[in-house]
């Protein structure tokens, strides 16, 4: 115990404060889902913005906007800023903009790779607490309420009883957020699997997280890691790519079949996948039609960032008698409606160039003995998660998921820059 405390003290003395302070704030934003943490998100965003500028101006490298990713992202941010002049909901825009500014500020500077090592380690710690909360909610709802009730955001939601067959979300307090966090954790586990190799403990961790993910009942967010595991095996396995992909798929199917027989909630995602209710889109086509109406009215630059909810409410749409506040459930169509063709093209270009850049960075770092390959492959999965989930989810319209996009951009900039320095015979 004394040895552990001694090592912690040495680490704190030798590690710049921003390398663990900034990741801590970022991860609080990431885990600010549908609980009381979300009420301090804007304040944390302001703190983060100020902290990044203070630390960066003193000791960090400014971005030279030399890469396509940086140029596209700056253009996308400026378009969001300009849209304040004509958005149909300035109040919502003003409340959300501190988060946008915080993430943009973070991407203006290249940080030391140690910051992202701290971020991954802190994320893993918080993530396993989150997974514990999901299984605790499943097995002991009363204990779950006792342990995590202080995060209750005040709604009528209560812990789900085991025999109801309802969705489990743990301390995320909402199944969509819970499924997204499960995907983030799987991204770290997949990266470790393909960088550091197979271990039985890692297999049990992946199966345990998959089972937790299935208890949320979110179909798209279940299919993304299933396909992601196969794609990663085909592209990032060092040898026997097809055999590894087939083997992992078989092990996953067998493991989840066993979990399905032991945990009733695991079958929830299958029930939703194969249910014949005549509406596979769960009503999303209604919102997409409104988004296209907005686009047709202003095709070039749209109706202004975060104006979708105000628009459909003005058209008389009501959800069980209440005003709608949950976005369009398709980021691409919503951006087309709010920022026009210009905004959509910039966002797609950002995702494409960032994915390509992160893959290239990983390939150049894959033989490193440090944590760098794990960080980069994790970022590859996270950006693919955002790109695919944006087809049915709200990603950048929720601050806890927008932060993940910012982290991916910052990882790309840091490791691209560091590799360039190494090639020139210098070090960071």
C-alpha positions as CSV (number, residue, x, y, z in Angstrom):
1,X,0.0,0.0,0.0
2,X,2.8,2.4,0.9
3,X,4.6,1.5,-2.4
4,X,1.4,2.4,-4.3
5,X,1.1,5.7,-2.5
6,X,4.7,6.4,-3.2
7,X,4.3,5.7,-6.9
8,X,1.2,7.9,-7.0
9,X,3.2,10.8,-5.4
10,X,6.0,10.4,-7.9
11,X,3.6,10.4,-10.8
12,X,1.8,13.5,-9.5
13,X,5.1,15.3,-9.1
14,X,6.4,14.4,-12.6
15,X,3.2,14.9,-14.5
16,X,2.0,18.4,-15.5
17,X,-1.3,19.2,-13.8
18,X,-3.1,19.7,-17.1
19,X,-2.3,16.2,-18.1
20,X,-4.7,14.8,-15.5
21,X,-6.9,17.9,-14.8
22,X,-8.1,18.4,-18.4
23,X,-9.0,14.7,-18.9
24,X,-10.9,14.7,-15.6
25,X,-13.0,17.6,-16.8
26,X,-13.5,16.1,-20.2
27,X,-14.7,12.8,-18.8
28,X,-17.1,14.5,-16.4
29,X,-18.6,16.0,-19.5
30,X,-18.7,12.6,-21.2
31,X,-20.4,11.0,-18.3
32,X,-22.8,14.0,-17.9
33,X,-25.7,12.1,-19.5
34,X,-29.2,12.1,-18.1
35,X,-28.4,12.7,-14.5
36,X,-27.6,15.7,-12.3
37,X,-24.1,16.0,-13.8
38,X,-25.8,17.4,-17.0
39,X,-26.9,20.5,-15.0
40,X,-23.3,21.5,-14.5
41,X,-22.1,20.7,-18.0
42,X,-22.2,24.3,-19.2
43,X,-20.3,25.5,-16.1
44,X,-17.7,22.7,-16.7
45,X,-17.4,23.7,-20.3
46,X,-16.6,27.3,-19.3
47,X,-14.0,26.0,-16.8
48,X,-12.5,23.7,-19.4
49,X,-12.2,26.5,-22.0
50,X,-10.5,28.8,-19.5
51,X,-8.2,26.0,-18.3
52,X,-7.1,25.0,-21.8
53,X,-6.3,28.6,-22.8
54,X,-4.3,29.2,-19.6
55,X,-2.3,26.0,-19.8
56,X,-1.9,26.2,-23.6
57,X,-0.7,29.8,-23.7
58,X,1.9,29.0,-21.1
59,X,3.3,25.7,-22.3
60,X,1.6,24.0,-25.3
61,X,2.1,24.2,-29.0
62,X,-0.5,26.1,-31.0
63,X,-2.0,24.4,-34.0
64,X,-0.7,25.6,-37.3
65,X,-3.9,24.6,-39.1
66,X,-1.6,22.6,-41.4
67,X,-3.8,19.5,-41.9
68,X,-7.1,19.1,-43.8
69,X,-8.8,18.0,-40.6
70,X,-7.9,21.2,-38.8
71,X,-9.0,23.4,-41.7
72,X,-12.3,21.6,-42.2
73,X,-13.1,21.7,-38.4
74,X,-12.3,25.4,-38.2
75,X,-14.6,26.1,-41.1
76,X,-17.4,24.0,-39.5
77,X,-17.0,25.8,-36.2
78,X,-17.1,29.2,-37.9
79,X,-20.3,28.3,-39.8
80,X,-21.9,27.3,-36.5
81,X,-20.9,30.7,-35.1
82,X,-22.2,32.6,-38.1
83,X,-25.5,30.7,-37.9
84,X,-26.3,32.5,-34.5
85,X,-27.3,35.5,-36.7
86,X,-30.2,33.7,-38.2
87,X,-31.0,30.6,-36.0
88,X,-34.6,30.2,-35.0
89,X,-33.7,29.3,-31.4
90,X,-31.1,31.7,-30.0
91,X,-31.8,30.7,-26.4
92,X,-31.0,27.0,-26.9
93,X,-28.0,28.0,-29.0
94,X,-26.7,30.2,-26.2
95,X,-27.0,27.5,-23.6
96,X,-25.2,24.9,-25.8
97,X,-22.5,27.1,-27.3
98,X,-20.1,27.0,-24.3
99,X,-19.8,23.2,-24.9
100,X,-19.0,23.8,-28.6
101,X,-16.5,26.5,-27.7
102,X,-14.8,24.3,-25.1
103,X,-14.3,21.5,-27.6
104,X,-13.1,23.8,-30.2
105,X,-10.6,25.4,-27.8
106,X,-9.2,22.0,-27.0
107,X,-8.5,21.2,-30.6
108,X,-6.5,24.5,-31.1
109,X,-3.5,23.0,-29.4
110,X,-1.3,19.9,-29.6
111,X,-0.9,18.3,-26.1
112,X,1.6,15.9,-24.8
113,X,0.7,12.2,-25.4
114,X,0.7,11.7,-21.6
115,X,-2.5,13.7,-21.4
116,X,-4.3,11.0,-23.5
117,X,-2.7,8.2,-21.5
118,X,-4.2,9.8,-18.4
119,X,-7.5,10.2,-20.2
120,X,-7.7,6.5,-21.2
121,X,-6.8,5.3,-17.7
122,X,-9.4,7.7,-16.1
123,X,-12.0,6.6,-18.6
124,X,-11.5,2.9,-17.9
125,X,-11.9,3.6,-14.1
126,X,-15.1,5.5,-14.6
127,X,-16.3,3.1,-17.2
128,X,-16.1,0.0,-15.0
129,X,-18.0,1.9,-12.3
130,X,-20.7,2.6,-14.9
131,X,-20.8,-1.1,-15.9
132,X,-21.0,-2.1,-12.3
133,X,-24.0,0.2,-11.9
134,X,-25.8,-1.5,-14.8
135,X,-25.5,-4.9,-13.3
136,X,-26.3,-3.6,-9.9
137,X,-29.5,-2.1,-11.3
138,X,-30.3,-5.4,-12.9
139,X,-29.6,-7.6,-9.8
140,X,-30.3,-5.3,-6.9
141,X,-32.5,-2.3,-7.8
142,X,-32.8,-1.1,-4.2
143,X,-29.0,-1.1,-3.8
144,X,-28.6,0.7,-7.1
145,X,-31.0,3.4,-5.9
146,X,-29.0,3.6,-2.6
147,X,-25.6,3.9,-4.3
148,X,-26.5,6.1,-7.3
149,X,-29.7,7.8,-6.2
150,X,-27.8,11.1,-5.6
151,X,-27.5,11.3,-9.4
152,X,-31.2,11.1,-10.0
153,X,-32.1,14.0,-12.2
154,X,-35.5,14.4,-10.6
155,X,-37.7,12.7,-13.2
156,X,-40.2,9.9,-12.5
157,X,-37.6,7.3,-13.6
158,X,-36.8,4.6,-11.1
159,X,-34.6,1.6,-11.0
160,X,-36.0,-1.1,-13.3
161,X,-37.1,-4.4,-11.6
162,X,-35.6,-7.6,-13.0
163,X,-39.0,-9.2,-13.9
164,X,-40.2,-6.3,-16.0
165,X,-37.9,-7.1,-18.9
166,X,-37.3,-3.3,-19.2
167,X,-34.1,-1.6,-20.4
168,X,-31.2,-1.2,-18.0
169,X,-29.1,2.0,-18.2
170,X,-27.3,2.2,-14.8
171,X,-25.9,5.6,-13.8
172,X,-26.4,6.9,-17.3
173,X,-30.1,7.1,-16.5
174,X,-31.1,6.7,-20.2
175,X,-30.7,3.7,-22.4
176,X,-29.3,5.6,-25.4
177,X,-26.6,7.3,-23.4
178,X,-25.8,3.9,-21.6
179,X,-25.4,2.1,-25.0
180,X,-23.1,4.9,-26.2
181,X,-20.9,4.6,-23.1
182,X,-20.8,0.8,-23.6
183,X,-19.6,1.3,-27.1
184,X,-16.9,3.7,-25.9
185,X,-15.7,1.0,-23.5
186,X,-15.8,-1.6,-26.2
187,X,-13.6,0.6,-28.3
188,X,-10.9,0.6,-25.7
189,X,-11.2,-3.2,-25.2
190,X,-11.1,-3.8,-29.0
191,X,-8.0,-1.6,-29.3
192,X,-6.2,-3.6,-26.5
193,X,-7.3,-6.9,-28.1
194,X,-5.7,-6.1,-31.5
195,X,-2.7,-4.2,-30.1
196,X,-1.8,-6.4,-27.1
197,X,-3.3,-9.7,-28.1
198,X,-5.9,-12.1,-26.8
199,X,-6.3,-12.9,-23.1
200,X,-9.1,-14.8,-21.4
201,X,-9.7,-11.9,-19.0
202,X,-10.1,-9.5,-22.0
203,X,-12.6,-11.9,-23.6
204,X,-14.7,-12.0,-20.4
205,X,-14.6,-8.2,-20.2
206,X,-15.8,-7.8,-23.8
207,X,-18.6,-10.4,-23.3
208,X,-19.6,-8.7,-20.1
209,X,-19.8,-5.2,-21.8
210,X,-21.7,-6.7,-24.8
211,X,-24.3,-8.2,-22.4
212,X,-24.7,-4.9,-20.7
213,X,-25.1,-3.2,-24.0
214,X,-27.8,-5.6,-25.1
215,X,-29.7,-4.8,-21.9
216,X,-30.2,-1.3,-23.2
217,X,-32.2,-2.6,-26.2
218,X,-30.5,-0.1,-28.6
219,X,-30.4,-1.8,-31.9
220,X,-28.0,0.4,-33.9
221,X,-25.6,0.8,-31.0
222,X,-25.6,-3.0,-30.7
223,X,-24.9,-3.7,-34.4
224,X,-22.0,-1.1,-34.5
225,X,-19.6,-3.1,-32.2
226,X,-20.7,-6.4,-33.7
227,X,-19.6,-5.2,-37.2
228,X,-16.8,-3.2,-35.7
229,X,-15.2,-6.3,-34.2
230,X,-15.2,-8.1,-37.6
231,X,-13.9,-5.0,-39.5
232,X,-11.1,-4.5,-36.9
233,X,-10.2,-8.2,-37.2
234,X,-10.0,-7.9,-41.0
235,X,-8.0,-4.7,-41.1
236,X,-5.9,-4.6,-37.9
237,X,-5.1,-8.3,-37.2
238,X,-1.4,-9.0,-37.8
239,X,-2.0,-12.3,-39.6
240,X,-4.7,-14.8,-40.3
241,X,-7.2,-12.0,-40.6
242,X,-10.2,-14.0,-41.9
243,X,-9.7,-16.8,-39.4
244,X,-9.5,-14.4,-36.5
245,X,-12.6,-12.5,-37.7
246,X,-14.6,-15.8,-37.9
247,X,-13.2,-17.1,-34.6
248,X,-14.1,-13.9,-32.7
249,X,-17.5,-13.9,-34.3
250,X,-18.1,-17.5,-33.2
251,X,-16.9,-16.9,-29.6
252,X,-19.0,-13.8,-29.4
253,X,-22.2,-15.6,-30.6
254,X,-21.7,-18.5,-28.2
255,X,-21.0,-16.2,-25.3
256,X,-24.0,-14.0,-25.9
257,X,-26.2,-17.0,-26.4
258,X,-25.2,-18.2,-22.9
259,X,-25.7,-14.7,-21.5
260,X,-29.2,-14.6,-23.2
261,X,-30.2,-17.8,-21.4
262,X,-29.0,-16.5,-18.0
263,X,-30.1,-12.8,-18.2
264,X,-33.6,-12.1,-19.6
265,X,-32.8,-8.5,-20.3
266,X,-30.1,-9.5,-22.8
267,X,-32.8,-10.6,-25.2
268,X,-34.3,-7.1,-25.3
269,X,-32.1,-6.0,-28.2
270,X,-33.1,-9.1,-30.2
271,X,-36.8,-8.5,-29.5
272,X,-36.5,-5.0,-30.9
273,X,-34.3,-6.1,-33.9
274,X,-36.8,-8.8,-35.1
275,X,-40.1,-7.3,-33.9
276,X,-42.6,-7.0,-36.7
277,X,-44.3,-3.8,-35.6
278,X,-44.6,-2.3,-39.1
279,X,-42.3,0.6,-38.1
280,X,-38.6,-0.3,-38.1
281,X,-37.6,3.3,-37.9
282,X,-39.6,3.9,-34.7
283,X,-41.2,7.0,-36.0
284,X,-38.0,8.8,-37.0
285,X,-39.3,9.3,-40.6
286,X,-41.6,12.0,-39.2
287,X,-38.6,14.1,-38.0
288,X,-36.7,13.4,-41.1
289,X,-39.6,14.8,-43.2
290,X,-39.5,18.0,-41.1
291,X,-35.8,18.3,-41.6
292,X,-36.2,18.1,-45.4
293,X,-38.9,20.8,-45.2
294,X,-36.3,23.0,-43.4
295,X,-33.7,22.2,-46.0
296,X,-36.0,23.1,-48.9
297,X,-36.7,26.4,-47.4
298,X,-33.0,27.3,-47.0
299,X,-30.8,24.8,-48.9
300,X,-27.4,26.6,-48.8
301,X,-26.8,27.6,-45.2
302,X,-29.9,26.2,-43.5
303,X,-32.1,27.7,-40.8
304,X,-29.4,28.0,-38.1
305,X,-27.7,25.6,-35.7
306,X,-30.1,24.0,-33.1
307,X,-33.2,25.4,-34.7
308,X,-34.8,22.0,-35.5
309,X,-36.8,21.6,-32.3
310,X,-38.2,25.2,-32.5
311,X,-39.1,24.6,-36.1
312,X,-41.2,21.4,-35.7
313,X,-42.9,22.8,-32.6
314,X,-43.8,25.9,-34.6
315,X,-45.4,23.6,-37.2
316,X,-47.6,22.2,-34.4
317,X,-45.8,18.9,-33.7
318,X,-46.4,17.5,-30.2
319,X,-45.2,14.3,-28.6
320,X,-47.9,13.0,-26.3
321,X,-49.1,16.5,-26.0
322,X,-45.6,17.9,-25.1
323,X,-43.3,20.1,-27.1
324,X,-40.5,18.2,-28.8
325,X,-36.9,18.7,-27.5
326,X,-35.0,15.6,-28.7
327,X,-33.6,16.6,-32.1
328,X,-34.0,14.9,-35.5
329,X,-32.4,11.5,-34.7
330,X,-30.2,11.9,-37.8
331,X,-27.3,14.3,-37.5
332,X,-26.7,14.4,-41.3
333,X,-30.3,15.4,-42.1
334,X,-30.5,17.9,-39.2
335,X,-27.2,19.6,-40.3
336,X,-28.7,19.7,-43.8
337,X,-31.7,21.5,-42.3
338,X,-29.8,23.8,-39.9
339,X,-26.6,24.5,-41.8
340,X,-27.5,23.6,-45.3
341,X,-25.4,21.9,-47.9
342,X,-22.3,23.7,-46.7
343,X,-22.7,22.4,-43.1
344,X,-23.4,18.8,-44.2
345,X,-20.4,18.7,-46.6
346,X,-18.1,20.1,-43.9
347,X,-19.2,17.6,-41.3
348,X,-18.9,14.6,-43.7
349,X,-15.5,15.9,-44.8
350,X,-14.4,16.2,-41.2
351,X,-15.4,12.6,-40.3
352,X,-13.9,11.2,-43.5
353,X,-10.5,13.0,-43.2
354,X,-10.3,12.3,-39.4
355,X,-11.0,8.6,-39.9
356,X,-8.4,8.3,-42.6
357,X,-5.9,10.4,-40.6
358,X,-6.3,8.3,-37.4
359,X,-5.9,5.1,-39.3
360,X,-2.7,6.3,-40.9
361,X,-1.4,7.5,-37.5
362,X,-2.2,4.1,-35.9
363,X,-0.4,2.3,-38.7
364,X,2.7,4.4,-38.1
365,X,2.5,3.9,-34.3
366,X,1.4,0.2,-34.2
367,X,4.8,-1.2,-33.3
368,X,5.3,1.2,-30.4
369,X,5.6,-0.4,-26.9
370,X,3.7,2.4,-25.1
371,X,0.0,3.2,-24.9
372,X,0.0,5.2,-28.1
373,X,-1.3,2.4,-30.4
374,X,-4.2,1.7,-28.0
375,X,-5.1,5.4,-27.8
376,X,-5.1,5.8,-31.6
377,X,-7.0,2.6,-32.4
378,X,-9.6,3.6,-29.7
379,X,-9.9,6.9,-31.4
380,X,-10.5,5.1,-34.7
381,X,-13.4,3.2,-33.2
382,X,-14.8,6.2,-31.5
383,X,-14.9,8.3,-34.7
384,X,-16.5,5.4,-36.6
385,X,-19.1,5.1,-33.8
386,X,-20.0,8.8,-34.1
387,X,-20.2,8.6,-37.9
388,X,-22.5,5.5,-38.0
389,X,-24.6,6.4,-35.0
390,X,-25.2,9.9,-36.5
391,X,-27.5,8.1,-38.9
392,X,-30.1,7.4,-36.2
393,X,-28.9,9.3,-33.1
394,X,-28.1,12.9,-32.1
395,X,-24.3,12.7,-31.4
396,X,-23.0,16.2,-31.8
397,X,-26.3,17.7,-30.4
398,X,-25.6,16.1,-27.0
399,X,-22.6,17.6,-25.2
400,X,-21.5,14.3,-23.7
401,X,-21.1,12.9,-27.2
402,X,-19.7,16.1,-28.8
403,X,-16.8,15.9,-26.3
404,X,-15.9,12.5,-27.8
405,X,-15.6,14.1,-31.3
406,X,-13.3,16.7,-29.8
407,X,-11.1,14.1,-28.1
408,X,-10.7,12.3,-31.4
409,X,-9.6,15.5,-33.2
410,X,-7.2,16.3,-30.4
411,X,-5.7,12.8,-30.4
412,X,-5.1,13.0,-34.2
413,X,-3.4,16.4,-33.9
414,X,-1.2,15.3,-31.0
415,X,0.1,12.1,-32.5
416,X,0.4,13.4,-36.0
417,X,2.5,16.3,-34.7
418,X,4.7,14.0,-32.5
419,X,5.4,11.6,-35.3
420,X,6.5,14.4,-37.5
421,X,8.9,15.6,-34.8
422,X,10.4,12.1,-34.4
423,X,11.0,11.8,-38.2
424,X,12.9,15.1,-38.0
425,X,15.1,13.7,-35.3
426,X,13.6,15.6,-32.4
427,X,11.3,14.6,-29.5
428,X,8.3,16.2,-27.9
